[in-house]
Amino acid sequence: MSFKRILLAAAAASVLVVGFVPMAHAAKLDASVCIVRHDRLGPEGRLRDLVRAPQVDQLQRWIKAHPKLAAEAAARPVTGTVTVDVWIHVIRKDLTVDGGNIPDQWITNQMQVLNASYTGTTGGATTGFAFRLAGVTRTTNKSWFNLTGSGKDKAMKTALKVGGPETLNIYTAKLGQNLLGYAYLAQDAASVGVLDGVVVHYQSLPGGNFAIYSEGDTATHEVGHWFNLLHTFDGGCNGGDLVADTAPEASAAFNCPVGRDTCTSAGLDPITNFMDYTQDSCMFEFTAGQAVRMQQAWTAFRAP
């Protein structure tokens, strides 16, 4: 039994689990506010995430312009631990769980999943990051709860965001466009200002009812983007996520396709990596190279 499943089992007696309600389609985000990187629909009819960044391809150019980074990411071990303060902003339409008013236990479980994922407890590399819950806000706002469109996103974050680029702000709401979550990359933290942060569907937290996407790994995945990680499939077979020890794959993987191999280069597709699109029970690791890349991004873009 995985760490995440143990958490769910332990919380089952005290957590109210509501029925699944399919997410409605919504209008496209305003492209004048940000360039939106669209990821294709998964088999459940939902997008895994959007990486929102004004110039998302700058990350690939930045990495390629610093060839030493690839060597470091392949060879330099992570030492020490950076503790990141986390503020979780619960957006709700009313005081019911179905209305987004998630129990404190879901938040506790999500923090445990984040810490287990980034410290290597689930089986992956130690990233050198740990997370401390600094505070929780609860806001009743029906418009923000049905979070579609960049205008709502900006208004919500302008009102609620705490701290600077070094503080992780996570917002939970009911997302439109069939989204599980979205995030801004570390490289854009300074330029996007108040928009910086991670947004996840409230039902994706441990205790929620999104079936294969309810063990908390949507937040883990989006925080990976917050640390400047690309998807494992972003560069296709020509580099993947541009980290040397992450095997490239031609496209996103869904469910848990064991043995999948879409590129001729050495290594099976990294379906167990948090930065793929597989179901939560399938993904459990970051690589050592990804850990160093996150450390590099922290130093360059987020460290106070």
N, C-alpha and C positions, 0 to 999 in steps of 0.2 A: 504493500500500500504506500503510495507516494505521500510526501509531506503535506501536499495540498489536500489530498483526500483524507488524511488524518485530521486536518483542521476542519474540514467539512463534517466529518463524522462526529467530532467532539462538539461542534456547535449545533448539530441537528436538533437537539432537544429544545434549544432556546431561541432558534432563529425561525421567524415566520417566512416561509418560502411561498411566493405567489405564482400564479399561473403565467405561462409565457404569452405575451401579447406581441404579435408581429409588428415590426417597425414600419411605419408608413413611408412611402417615397416622398421626397421633398424637392424643392427647386434647387438648382445649382447655386453654389456659393458665388458671391460677387467677385469676379476675377479682377476687378479694379483694386480690391483690397489686398489680395495675395494671390500668387500663382499656386494653384492647388494640384498636388500630385495625386492623380487618381489611381487607385488600386482596384483590380477587377473583383467582381462579385465572387464570393465563395459558394460552395455547394449548398450552404444554408440560406442563400439569397441575401447575405449580408457582406458588406465590405469589412475587411479586417481593420483597416485604418486609413487615414489620410496623413501624409506628412506635409504640413503646411509650412511653406517657406517662400519668401519673396524671390529668392534665387537658389532653389534647392540644388541645382547642379553645381553650385559653387563648392559644395563639399567634395565632390569627386575631383574638381580642379585643384582644390586646396591640398588634398592628399597626394595627387600626382605631382604637384609642384614641390613637395617635400619628400623626396625619395627615401630619406633616412627614416621616415616614419614607418615605412613598411618593414624595414629591417628591425627596427625597435619592436614593432608589434609582433614580430616572429621570435625575438630572442630575449627581450628584457622582461624579467619577472616583475610582477606588481608587489610592492612592499608598502606596509603601512595601511592605514584605513582613514578615509575621509568620511565624516558623518554629516549627512545632508539633512537639514531641517525640512520637514514636510508639513504643509498646510493642506487639509482636505476640506473642500468647500462642497457641501451637500446642497444641491438645488432640488427643490420639491414643489409640487403643485398643491399639496395638502399634507396632513399629518399622518397619512397612511404609508405603509411600505410600498404599496402599489403606486402611490403618488410620489415616490422618490425619497421618502423619509426613511432612509436605510438605518437599520439598528447599529448601535455602537459596536456590536460584535463583528459585523461585516467589516468595519473599518479596522478593528484589531486584527482580524484575519488577513486583510489586505496588506497591512504593514508587515505581518509575519511572512507572507508570501514574498513581498519585495526583498526583505532582508535575507530570507533563505535563498532566493534566486541570485542575489548579487554577492553573497558571501560564499557561494559554492555548495551550500548545504544540500541542494537538490541534486548535485552530481557534477556540476560544471566547474569552471575555473573561478577562483576568487578574484573579484574585480577590484577590490580595494575600496568599495563603497558600502556604507551602512546608512540606514535611514532612521531618523528620530521624529516621531509625531510631535510637532510643535503646537498644533492647534487644529480645531475643527470648527467650521462655521456652518450654520444651517439657515438657508434663505428660502422663504416661500415666495415664489414668483412663477406663475403659470407660463408666462411667455418664455422665460429662460429655461424652464424645465423641458419644454418642447424645443430643444436647441437646434434650430436650423437657420442658416444664414449668418454671414460674418458680422452683421450689425448687432445681433443678440450676443454673439461671442465677445465682441469688444465691450459692450455695455456691462456684461456680467463681470468680465475680468477687471475693467476699470474700477468697479465698485468693490471687488473682493480681493484682488491680488495682494499678497504680502511679500515684502522683501525685494531683493534684486535678483540677478541671474543665478546666484548661488542657492536660492531658496526654491524648492520644488513645490509648486502649486498644482494640486490635482483637483479637478472639478468633476462631480458626478451629476449626470442628468439623463434624460431620455433623448437620445440623439436621433436626428432624422437621417435621410439618405442611406438608410440601412447600415449605419456606422456602428462599430464597436468602440472606436476611439480615434483621437488624433493628437498631434503634438507638433511643436516647433523645434527645429534643430538647434543645438548649442551655438553653432556659428552665427545664428540669426538673433540670439538673445538681445544683444545691444540694439539692433536696428528695429526689432518689433516691439521692444519695450514691454508694455503692460500685457500684450498678447501672449508672451512667453509662458509656457506651461503645458500641462497634460490634461486632456478631457477624456473621460471614459463613460460608457453607458453604465448606469447604476446597477443593472442586472448582471454585469460582468464580474462584479466583486464576488469573493467567496461567500456563498450564501444565497446568491442570486439564482435566477432560473433561466439561464441561457444555455442549458444543456451542455454541449461540449465546450462552451466558452464561458464557464462560470467558476473557474478555479483561481481567478485573479491574474492570469497571465496577459490579459489585455493591458493592464497597467504596467506590468513588467516590460512588455514589448514597447509601449509608448515611452516609457522612461529611457529605454535604450536609444530611441530617437533623440530624446532630450539630452542625452550624452553624445549625440552626433553619430550614432550607428546607422548605417544603411540597412535595408533588407538584404538578406543573404542572396536574393535573386536579382537585385537591382541592376547589376552589370551583366546579367545573363552569364553565359559561359566564358565571356571575356573579362573575368575578374571578380564576378559576384559582388561582394561588399567591399572589395579592395583591402581585405585583411588576409594576410598570407596563409593563416592556418584555418580559414573557413572555406571549405570546398564550395566552388561555384555551382550554381544550378540554373537551368534555362528559364525556369518560371516558378511561381509560387506553388508550394505544396499545401494541400488541404487534407483534413482528416489525419491519418497517420500511415502514409504509404511506405512501410518498411522495405528497404532495399531499393528505393527509387534512385535512378541514376540517369540524369538528363544531359550530362556533359561528358565528353570523352576524356577530360583531364582526370587525374587520379582523385579518388575519393567519391563515396556515395553522396547524394544530396543531403545537406545538413538539416534533415527534418526535425531533429530534436533541439535545434537552436531556437532561442527565444525570438530571433528576428526573422523567422520564416512565418508562414501563415497556417501552420498545422493547429490542430485542436489543443486545448490546454493540457490535457493528460499526456500528450505526445512530446511537448517541448519542456526541456529541463535544464538547458545549459547555455552559457556563453563560453567562447574559447579564450585562451590566454591572450591571443592577439587582439580580440575585441576588448578585453579588459584594459590592455595598454592603450588602445585607441581611445577608450573612454577617459582614461587618465590624461592623455594628451589634450583631449577636448576640454576637460575640466580646467586644466592649467591655462589653456589658450583663451577660453571664452567665459568660464563661470567662476573661477576662484576669486574670492574677494581680495 
